[in-house]
Amino acid sequence: MAELNPLAEELSCSICLEPFKVPVTTPCGHNFCASCLDETWAVQGSPYRCPQCRAVYQARPQLQKNTVLCAVVEQFLSAEQAREVSVDGWTLPVRTAAPSLPEKVACDHCLKAAAAKTCLVCMASFCQEHLQPHLDSPVFQDHPLQPPIRDLMRRKCSQHNRLREFFCPEHGECICHICLVEHKACSPAPLSQASTDLETKLKQKLAIMYSQINGASKALEDVRARQQDVRETANRKINELRQEYMEIKALIDASEAGCTRKIKEEEKRVSNKFDNIYQILLKKKGEIQTMKEEIEVTLSKGDEFEFLEKASKLQGISTKPVYVPRVELNHELMKEVYQGTIDFKNELKRHIKQSQEKRPEDSTSPGDPGEPIPLPKYKLPHPVKKPAKEEKRAKKSGATGALPSKPPAVKAPEQTDPEAKPAILQQNAAAKSKVLETFLAMTRPQLLEHAAKVILDFNTAHNKVALSENYTTASVADTPQNYRPHPQRFTYCSQVLGLHCYKRGVHYWEVELQKSNFCGVGICYGSMERQGPESRLGRNSASWCVEWFNTKISAWHNNVEKTLPLTKATRIGVLLNCDCGFVIFFAVSDKIHQLYKYRVDFTEAVYPAFWVFSAGATLSICFSK
């Protein structure tokens, strides 16, 4: 498996993460499964983009099957199936032999004596006494006789009343010699030969599945190990930052928090990817494990008919080897953060040294009441240099007073007089209103500085909600999903929550509506009901949402509806400020404008929440700016 892993990665579709099935090549040179690319472009619509390099095509390209790549994939899969499998000393199970015939088969005529022969024309078994007419009368001379056959009624063809002696692999059923006429286009074989062939195929399939399970186990361990390395690398960088900040602790509290946040976000981003990969691999391993157990049970059955019926179904189900995409930390970002801290420290030392050298000359005697003692003026540089793209954006917009990327937290003034509490509350409310006005005036690039990566939690998804695109897209499933029971799963409304909750800070995410009717976007507490009508978004005191119901747009909270003006925007932005207690819903198009806002003193952690109801309604989390 190890030596084939690099080749498996190259021969896997980046959309479904499985070996190519009918591969096609885009004009930009990237390969995908034809069905995967068709589904992606069908949802995306014009203009069409390459899922890998994002190249834009105004007209949908006409793609042809890549026959060379298809042949390479087939050879690779054949080579993988042919490899010997050794998993913890495992050996192929031996199929249980068919049970020996009972000591006697009852005569179908008298139902008492033991049968001596079975007539294949009469389709009945006779004892020696009742068999005599078949031996004496010339009428029965063309009736072939066989040793007694048990379960004769089960072995008879219901259509022709003849013994079923053949098996048709194309139709997966046992047939008689008269049925051969109807199956002349098939390739039927005698029961013993068909049983042997299917047994051989199932054993090969079982060997491959053991190999895949072993590969999945190793991949799961590798993902966890790599995830731990990411954590250790991030912690090591954080410790280095902390040591630098210890020298100038009084001046760098804000800078340390900012730098630590960047590394934590990078660690969280990569860790979330590993969690997603781990969940996919875990699910895939479980599916293969279940199939393996079913095959083992089938191979343990001695009855040929029951075995053939089961084996023919299991043979048609295919399994694929696991594939782990490459995920790494953004070392350039971490290096930039760390180098910014070093520059900040050196700049601060230089300013402090200059101020100390000037202090004896510039300062006056403390005893002189007319001249105050001048204090050194420190210029505090930002710990991380502003990216060139943001500087260009700021120059292009011509903004003279850019809004702060993170408004300061509202702190209550220290008061000890109980009578001053109303004044304190009034001041807090005024401060929060000022912060709210600040965020309402922000441009979209400024809101995106608080972008949060939202991943959908499949443990909360209703059985009618299908999750795709690495758990970033929710839609109404054509058939109920086979989700396992979970205490957090919605059972009444077709809803799903985000994987991560927010207790403090400012968070912003955007959602693309593929079909803006019968769907909703909002937030809720983790304690919101999961069952009954009260579990629907906005119909309780624990959730807030904006809902599209046919052509009507409404804001819902605590079962109170507020009708909103119609908008043509298909992308919705959600801004959550846990510290100042408000959530704003924006319509995002060429310009951004407010749909609705709620002021809430949040008492619990808040989750992103989504509702989809009609067929074709799809909600996709947007990560690109």
KOLNUDREN-735253 format. One record per residue (C-alpha): chain; x, y, z; residue in one letter. Coordinates in steps of 0.05 Angstrom, whole numbers, plus 5000, padded with zeros to 4 digits. Example, Ala and Ser with C-alpha at 12.3 -4.5 7.8 and 13.67 -1.06 7.14 Angstrom:
% residues 2
chaine/east/north/up/residu
A/5246/4910/5156/A $
A/5273/4979/5143/S $
***
This chain:
% residues 625
chaine/east/north/up/residu
A/5000/5000/5000/M $
A/5056/5048/5017/A $
A/5090/5043/4950/E $
A/5024/5052/4913/L $
A/4999/5112/4955/N $
A/5033/5166/4912/P $
A/5004/5135/4849/L $
A/4936/5128/4882/A $
A/4937/5202/4897/E $
A/4953/5220/4825/E $
A/4899/5174/4799/L $
A/4844/5200/4846/S $
A/4791/5252/4831/C $
A/4799/5314/4874/S $
A/4723/5319/4881/I $
A/4704/5249/4905/C $
A/4774/5229/4930/L $
A/4767/5161/4896/E $
A/4801/5131/4834/P $
A/4777/5161/4769/F $
A/4713/5134/4739/K $
A/4707/5153/4665/V $
A/4760/5208/4672/P $
A/4755/5272/4630/V $
A/4806/5328/4622/T $
A/4789/5402/4625/T $
A/4821/5453/4577/P $
A/4865/5476/4635/C $
A/4894/5405/4640/G $
A/4861/5378/4704/H $
A/4827/5310/4708/N $
A/4761/5292/4742/F $
A/4708/5238/4741/C $
A/4658/5256/4687/A $
A/4599/5248/4735/S $
A/4632/5289/4790/C $
A/4648/5346/4742/L $
A/4577/5344/4713/D $
A/4546/5349/4782/E $
A/4593/5405/4802/T $
A/4579/5447/4740/W $
A/4504/5432/4742/A $
A/4501/5463/4812/V $
A/4551/5519/4796/Q $
A/4520/5542/4731/G $
A/4551/5593/4683/S $
A/4606/5616/4684/P $
A/4637/5548/4694/Y $
A/4701/5542/4736/R $
A/4753/5487/4742/C $
A/4744/5458/4813/P $
A/4820/5455/4821/Q $
A/4851/5518/4790/C $
A/4786/5559/4785/R $
A/4797/5574/4711/A $
A/4735/5607/4682/V $
A/4696/5583/4620/Y $
A/4638/5624/4597/Q $
A/4611/5566/4555/A $
A/4611/5495/4582/R $
A/4669/5457/4550/P $
A/4653/5393/4512/Q $
A/4696/5341/4546/L $
A/4716/5272/4519/Q $
A/4735/5210/4558/K $
A/4810/5206/4572/N $
A/4822/5135/4547/T $
A/4896/5133/4565/V $
A/4883/5154/4637/L $
A/4825/5106/4641/C $
A/4871/5048/4621/A $
A/4923/5069/4672/V $
A/4870/5070/4727/V $
A/4845/5000/4708/E $
A/4916/4973/4709/Q $
A/4929/5005/4776/F $
A/4865/4975/4806/L $
A/4882/4907/4777/S $
A/4952/4909/4806/A $
A/4924/4929/4874/E $
A/4875/4872/4873/Q $
A/4930/4823/4854/A $
A/4975/4841/4912/R $
A/4981/4791/4969/E $
A/4946/4812/5033/V $
A/4974/4801/5102/S $
A/4936/4834/5158/V $
A/4955/4813/5228/D $
A/4965/4740/5207/G $
A/4896/4739/5174/W $
A/4879/4680/5128/T $
A/4820/4672/5081/L $
A/4760/4638/5115/P $
A/4741/4569/5091/V $
A/4670/4562/5069/R $
A/4629/4513/5109/T $
A/4614/4449/5071/A $
A/4542/4435/5052/A $
A/4506/4393/5104/P $
A/4504/4320/5089/S $
A/4438/4290/5065/L $
A/4392/4265/5119/P $
A/4387/4190/5129/E $
A/4321/4187/5093/K $
A/4276/4229/5048/V $
A/4202/4215/5060/A $
A/4161/4185/5003/C $
A/4116/4239/4974/D $
A/4061/4186/4962/H $
A/4054/4152/5029/C $
A/4093/4204/5070/L $
A/4119/4148/5115/K $
A/4170/4103/5081/A $
A/4238/4127/5061/A $
A/4244/4148/4988/A $
A/4286/4104/4943/A $
A/4288/4149/4881/K $
A/4266/4217/4858/T $
A/4232/4225/4790/C $
A/4254/4288/4753/L $
A/4191/4288/4710/V $
A/4140/4276/4765/C $
A/4182/4319/4811/M $
A/4167/4273/4869/A $
A/4204/4222/4911/S $
A/4178/4150/4918/F $
A/4193/4093/4965/C $
A/4209/4024/4936/Q $
A/4136/4003/4936/E $
A/4108/4065/4901/H $
A/4168/4068/4854/L $
A/4149/4001/4823/Q $
A/4103/4030/4769/P $
A/4163/4072/4744/H $
A/4203/4007/4738/L $
A/4149/3962/4708/D $
A/4105/4006/4665/S $
A/4132/4028/4596/P $
A/4095/4094/4605/V $
A/4148/4116/4655/F $
A/4209/4092/4617/Q $
A/4229/4162/4596/D $
A/4224/4188/4668/H $
A/4296/4197/4693/P $
A/4307/4175/4765/L $
A/4358/4201/4814/Q $
A/4377/4186/4886/P $
A/4329/4219/4935/P $
A/4333/4296/4932/I $
A/4314/4335/4995/R $
A/4278/4402/4993/D $
A/4249/4384/4926/L $
A/4195/4438/4928/M $
A/4248/4491/4940/R $
A/4292/4466/4883/R $
A/4235/4464/4832/K $
A/4227/4519/4780/C $
A/4161/4553/4796/S $
A/4149/4567/4722/Q $
A/4166/4500/4690/H $
A/4161/4452/4749/N $
A/4231/4425/4735/R $
A/4293/4417/4778/L $
A/4336/4480/4778/R $
A/4404/4455/4758/E $
A/4437/4519/4731/F $
A/4454/4589/4757/F $
A/4450/4652/4715/C $
A/4501/4703/4740/P $
A/4472/4759/4698/E $
A/4404/4753/4732/H $
A/4430/4724/4798/G $
A/4380/4666/4800/E $
A/4378/4591/4794/C $
A/4342/4564/4732/I $
A/4320/4498/4702/C $
A/4341/4469/4635/H $
A/4277/4497/4602/I $
A/4294/4566/4627/C $
A/4359/4562/4587/L $
A/4320/4583/4526/V $
A/4301/4649/4558/E $
A/4373/4658/4582/H $
A/4407/4641/4517/K $
A/4440/4711/4516/A $
A/4468/4698/4586/C $
A/4524/4652/4609/S $
A/4491/4602/4657/P $
A/4532/4549/4691/A $
A/4518/4487/4733/P $
A/4505/4500/4806/L $
A/4570/4471/4832/S $
A/4612/4510/4782/Q $
A/4575/4575/4794/A $
A/4582/4566/4869/S $
A/4657/4554/4863/T $
A/4666/4615/4817/D $
A/4628/4662/4863/L $
A/4664/4634/4924/E $
A/4731/4649/4891/T $
A/4709/4720/4872/K $
A/4683/4735/4942/L $
A/4748/4711/4974/K $
A/4788/4757/4928/Q $
A/4741/4814/4945/K $
A/4748/4798/5019/L $
A/4824/4799/5014/A $
A/4823/4867/4981/I $
A/4776/4894/5034/M $
A/4822/4869/5090/Y $
A/4878/4907/5055/S $
A/4834/4969/5050/Q $
A/4815/4965/5123/I $
A/4888/4959/5142/N $
A/4904/5019/5098/G $
A/4847/5059/5129/A $
A/4872/5042/5200/S $
A/4942/5065/5182/K $
A/4915/5128/5149/A $
A/4873/5144/5211/L $
A/4934/5137/5255/E $
A/4975/5179/5207/D $
A/4922/5234/5206/V $
A/4921/5237/5282/R $
A/4997/5236/5286/A $
A/5003/5292/5235/R $
A/4949/5331/5271/Q $
A/4989/5324/5336/Q $
A/5050/5350/5299/D $
A/5011/5410/5277/V $
A/4990/5424/5348/R $
A/5061/5416/5373/E $
A/5088/5462/5319/T $
A/5035/5514/5334/A $
A/5048/5509/5410/N $
A/5123/5515/5398/R $
A/5113/5579/5358/K $
A/5066/5606/5411/I $
A/5118/5592/5465/N $
A/5172/5628/5425/E $
A/5126/5688/5418/L $
A/5112/5687/5492/R $
A/5186/5689/5508/Q $
A/5195/5750/5464/E $
A/5137/5785/5496/Y $
A/5163/5774/5566/M $
A/5217/5827/5555/E $
A/5167/5881/5537/I $
A/5104/5853/5570/K $
A/5077/5921/5591/A $
A/5075/5945/5519/L $
A/5057/5883/5478/I $
A/4994/5853/5508/D $
A/4951/5872/5448/A $
A/5005/5849/5399/S $
A/5014/5782/5433/E $
A/4939/5769/5431/A $
A/4936/5786/5357/G $
A/4995/5742/5338/C $
A/4971/5684/5380/T $
A/4903/5689/5348/R $
A/4932/5683/5278/K $
A/4971/5620/5295/I $
A/4912/5590/5332/K $
A/4867/5604/5273/E $
A/4918/5571/5227/E $
A/4923/5511/5273/E $
A/4847/5508/5277/K $
A/4841/5512/5201/R $
A/4888/5454/5190/V $
A/4861/5415/5249/S $
A/4790/5423/5222/N $
A/4813/5395/5155/K $
A/4844/5335/5191/F $
A/4779/5326/5230/D $
A/4739/5326/5166/N $
A/4787/5277/5133/I $
A/4785/5233/5196/Y $
A/4709/5231/5195/Q $
A/4708/5212/5121/I $
A/4760/5158/5132/L $
A/4723/5132/5194/L $
A/4658/5128/5155/K $
A/4692/5093/5097/K $
A/4725/5044/5143/K $
A/4658/5029/5176/G $
A/4625/5016/5109/E $
A/4681/4968/5088/I $
A/4678/4934/5156/Q $
A/4603/4924/5150/T $
A/4611/4895/5080/M $
A/4667/4850/5105/K $
A/4623/4823/5161/E $
A/4565/4810/5112/E $
A/4611/4771/5065/I $
A/4639/4731/5123/E $
A/4568/4714/5145/V $
A/4550/4695/5073/T $
A/4612/4651/5067/L $
A/4592/4614/5130/S $
A/4525/4593/5101/K $
A/4525/4521/5075/G $
A/4460/4523/5036/D $
A/4477/4535/4962/E $
A/4414/4572/4944/F $
A/4416/4620/5002/E $
A/4491/4629/4991/F $
A/4483/4644/4916/L $
A/4427/4693/4928/E $
A/4467/4731/4980/K $
A/4534/4725/4944/A $
A/4508/4752/4878/S $
A/4482/4815/4913/K $
A/4546/4826/4952/L $
A/4589/4815/4891/Q $
A/4558/4875/4856/G $
A/4577/4923/4912/I $
A/4645/4954/4901/S $
A/4693/4986/4952/T $
A/4749/5034/4940/K $
A/4816/5045/4976/P $
A/4823/5105/5022/V $
A/4859/5169/5001/Y $
A/4885/5223/5047/V $
A/4897/5292/5014/P $
A/4957/5333/5033/R $
A/4943/5385/5087/V $
A/4998/5430/5116/E $
A/5006/5491/5159/L $
A/5018/5559/5126/N $
A/5090/5565/5149/H $
A/5098/5631/5113/E $
A/5043/5661/5156/L $
A/5074/5634/5220/M $
A/5142/5659/5199/K $
A/5113/5728/5183/E $
A/5079/5731/5251/V $
A/5143/5712/5288/Y $
A/5187/5758/5248/Q $
A/5138/5815/5259/G $
A/5144/5804/5334/T $
A/5221/5807/5330/I $
A/5218/5872/5291/D $
A/5168/5900/5340/F $
A/5212/5884/5399/K $
A/5275/5915/5366/N $
A/5236/5977/5346/E $
A/5209/5984/5416/L $
A/5278/5977/5447/K $
A/5305/6030/5400/R $
A/5251/6079/5418/H $
A/5260/6066/5492/I $
A/5335/6076/5486/K $
A/5326/6141/5449/Q $
A/5277/6167/5500/S $
A/5324/6149/5557/Q $
A/5382/6185/5524/E $
A/5340/6248/5514/K $
A/5308/6247/5582/R $
A/5365/6281/5623/P $
A/5367/6339/5575/E $
A/5293/6349/5563/D $
A/5268/6338/5634/S $
A/5265/6394/5686/T $
A/5272/6391/5761/S $
A/5214/6357/5796/P $
A/5213/6413/5845/G $
A/5195/6464/5792/D $
A/5119/6469/5794/P $
A/5114/6508/5730/G $
A/5145/6455/5683/E $
A/5118/6384/5682/P $
A/5165/6325/5674/I $
A/5162/6302/5601/P $
A/5147/6228/5593/L $
A/5178/6187/5536/P $
A/5134/6178/5476/K $
A/5132/6107/5450/Y $
A/5112/6090/5380/K $
A/5079/6021/5381/L $
A/5085/5988/5313/P $
A/5036/5933/5294/H $
A/5068/5865/5307/P $
A/5052/5840/5237/V $
A/5062/5880/5174/K $
A/4999/5893/5136/K $
A/4994/5849/5073/P $
A/5007/5885/5008/A $
A/4938/5868/4982/K $
A/4905/5903/5040/E $
A/4949/5965/5031/E $
A/4932/5969/4958/K $
A/4858/5960/4974/R $
A/4861/6016/5026/A $
A/4897/6063/4977/K $
A/4847/6046/4921/K $
A/4787/6060/4965/S $
A/4815/6127/4985/G $
A/4794/6118/5057/A $
A/4827/6168/5104/T $
A/4803/6138/5169/G $
A/4798/6063/5163/A $
A/4752/6028/5213/L $
A/4788/5985/5263/P $
A/4792/5911/5244/S $
A/4769/5893/5314/K $
A/4732/5946/5355/P $
A/4754/5948/5427/P $
A/4714/5908/5477/A $
A/4664/5949/5516/V $
A/4685/5954/5588/K $
A/4641/5980/5644/A $
A/4671/6037/5685/P $
A/4688/6018/5756/E $
A/4632/6041/5802/Q $
A/4619/6024/5874/T $
A/4557/6067/5886/D $
A/4493/6025/5876/P $
A/4456/6088/5854/E $
A/4504/6094/5796/A $
A/4482/6028/5765/K $
A/4430/6059/5717/P $
A/4483/6106/5692/A $
A/4531/6047/5682/I $
A/4478/6009/5642/L $
A/4464/6070/5601/Q $
A/4537/6079/5586/Q $
A/4544/6006/5566/N $
A/4483/6010/5521/A $
A/4511/6073/5488/A $
A/4579/6040/5478/A $
A/4547/5977/5448/K $
A/4504/6020/5402/S $
A/4567/6056/5378/K $
A/4601/5989/5364/V $
A/4538/5966/5326/L $
A/4539/6029/5284/E $
A/4613/6017/5269/T $
A/4600/5947/5243/F $
A/4539/5970/5202/L $
A/4584/6020/5167/A $
A/4637/5969/5149/M $
A/4652/5948/5078/T $
A/4653/5875/5057/R $
A/4730/5870/5058/P $
A/4729/5896/5129/Q $
A/4676/5845/5149/L $
A/4716/5789/5117/L $
A/4773/5804/5166/E $
A/4729/5769/5217/H $
A/4713/5710/5171/A $
A/4700/5644/5207/A $
A/4706/5576/5174/K $
A/4638/5542/5184/V $
A/4635/5466/5177/I $
A/4568/5430/5181/L $
A/4559/5379/5236/D $
A/4531/5313/5207/F $
A/4512/5291/5278/N $
A/4458/5345/5278/T $
A/4434/5336/5206/A $
A/4362/5313/5195/H $
A/4355/5249/5154/N $
A/4327/5291/5096/K $
A/4389/5336/5095/V $
A/4446/5313/5049/A $
A/4516/5340/5065/L $
A/4569/5346/5011/S $
A/4632/5385/4990/E $
A/4670/5366/5054/N $
A/4609/5383/5098/Y $
A/4601/5455/5071/T $
A/4538/5444/5029/T $
A/4469/5424/5053/A $
A/4411/5404/5007/S $
A/4346/5365/5009/V $
A/4362/5291/4997/A $
A/4323/5251/4945/D $
A/4322/5192/4993/T $
A/4329/5192/5069/P $
A/4401/5190/5092/Q $
A/4423/5131/5134/N $
A/4449/5173/5192/Y $
A/4461/5138/5258/R $
A/4418/5161/5318/P $
A/4449/5218/5357/H $
A/4421/5260/5415/P $
A/4438/5324/5377/Q $
A/4404/5304/5311/R $
A/4342/5341/5287/F $
A/4284/5293/5279/T $
A/4226/5340/5261/Y $
A/4254/5395/5217/C $
A/4303/5388/5159/S $
A/4358/5429/5193/Q $
A/4433/5424/5209/V $
A/4480/5463/5254/L $
A/4552/5485/5247/G $
A/4605/5441/5279/L $
A/4636/5496/5322/H $
A/4603/5543/5371/C $
A/4621/5615/5389/Y $
A/4623/5642/5460/K $
A/4661/5707/5450/R $
A/4691/5751/5397/G $
A/4667/5773/5328/V $
A/4652/5722/5273/H $
A/4628/5730/5201/Y $
A/4608/5678/5149/W $
A/4571/5678/5082/E $
A/4522/5629/5053/V $
A/4504/5620/4979/E $
A/4431/5603/4964/L $
A/4426/5559/4902/Q $
A/4351/5563/4902/K $
A/4324/5619/4947/S $
A/4257/5590/4968/N $
A/4239/5548/5027/F $
A/4306/5555/5064/C $
A/4333/5593/5123/G $
A/4398/5619/5153/V $
A/4408/5637/5226/G $
A/4439/5622/5294/I $
A/4416/5584/5355/C $
A/4436/5560/5424/Y $
A/4462/5489/5431/G $
A/4405/5476/5479/S $
A/4351/5487/5426/M $
A/4301/5431/5419/E $
A/4315/5376/5367/R $
A/4245/5347/5365/Q $
A/4175/5373/5352/G $
A/4150/5438/5319/P $
A/4188/5480/5371/E $
A/4254/5456/5341/S $
A/4245/5498/5278/R $
A/4291/5558/5271/L $
A/4259/5623/5296/G $
A/4200/5587/5327/R $
A/4230/5589/5397/N $
A/4269/5636/5443/S $
A/4335/5601/5429/A $
A/4343/5617/5355/S $
A/4344/5676/5307/W $
A/4340/5670/5231/C $
A/4322/5700/5164/V $
A/4276/5654/5123/E $
A/4256/5648/5050/W $
A/4186/5618/5045/F $
A/4170/5615/4970/N $
A/4174/5689/4948/T $
A/4169/5717/5019/K $
A/4228/5737/5063/I $
A/4218/5741/5139/S $
A/4258/5748/5202/A $
A/4237/5699/5257/W $
A/4251/5697/5332/H $
A/4210/5668/5389/N $
A/4155/5650/5338/N $
A/4147/5724/5319/V $
A/4152/5741/5245/E $
A/4178/5806/5215/K $
A/4167/5812/5139/T $
A/4228/5839/5102/L $
A/4236/5874/5035/P $
A/4252/5828/4976/L $
A/4323/5823/4952/T $
A/4355/5793/4889/K $
A/4419/5775/4926/A $
A/4434/5700/4930/T $
A/4491/5707/4980/R $
A/4476/5722/5053/I $
A/4527/5747/5104/G $
A/4518/5734/5179/V $
A/4557/5777/5229/L $
A/4557/5753/5301/L $
A/4586/5796/5357/N $
A/4583/5754/5421/C $
A/4615/5808/5465/D $
A/4569/5865/5447/C $
A/4508/5821/5437/G $
A/4481/5828/5366/F $
A/4474/5790/5301/V $
A/4466/5824/5233/I $
A/4442/5791/5168/F $
A/4469/5823/5104/F $
A/4449/5814/5031/A $
A/4514/5809/4992/V $
A/4517/5828/4919/S $
A/4555/5884/4884/D $
A/4542/5923/4947/K $
A/4527/5898/5017/I $
A/4464/5921/5053/H $
A/4429/5902/5118/Q $
A/4371/5853/5117/L $
A/4357/5851/5191/Y $
A/4391/5856/5259/K $
A/4378/5829/5328/Y $
A/4405/5854/5394/R $
A/4414/5796/5442/V $
A/4449/5788/5509/D $
A/4474/5718/5493/F $
A/4473/5670/5553/T $
A/4500/5608/5518/E $
A/4547/5588/5463/A $
A/4518/5603/5394/V $
A/4518/5557/5333/Y $
A/4507/5573/5259/P $
A/4441/5542/5238/A $
A/4410/5525/5170/F $
A/4342/5501/5144/W $
A/4326/5471/5076/V $
A/4258/5445/5056/F $
A/4242/5443/4981/S $
A/4275/5399/4929/A $
A/4332/5437/4896/G $
A/4343/5484/4955/A $
A/4418/5483/4970/T $
A/4458/5524/5020/L $
A/4534/5528/5010/S $
A/4584/5558/5059/I $
A/4629/5608/5023/C $
A/4703/5612/5041/F $
A/4730/5654/4983/S $
A/4731/5729/4987/K $
***
